[in-house]
Amino acid sequence: MSHHPTDFKGSVTDALREVIEGAIPDSKAEVTGGGGHFTIAVVSPAFAGLGMLASQRLVYSAIAHLMKGDAAPVHAVDSLTTRTPAAS
């Protein structure tokens, strides 16, 4: 895993999970990774009727503030999956 410099204090994986679950109704997010690179899987009924890109845009809009700037705690999302509870 690469090193990615950041001023962020605390757990980035916890911050990602909390902000996603706070922004997307009834969601459950699993976040793994570190060094600026993360894998995210989100399950939510809010994705029903949405295509893959629309679902992923919801997640990216929730975490955008953690990806801004030269010292952002999130450098890349290596994998992002979104599903409804029925598809899990």
URCOR-V166471 format. One record per helix or strand. SS is the DSSP state (2 for helix, 1 for strand). FROM is the first residue (numbers start at 0). LEN is the number of residues. If there is no record, write none. Layout:
SS:FROM:LEN / SS:FROM:LEN
//
This chain:
2:11:12 / 1:27:7 / 1:36:7 / 2:44:3 / 2:51:15 / 1:75:8 / 2:84:3
//
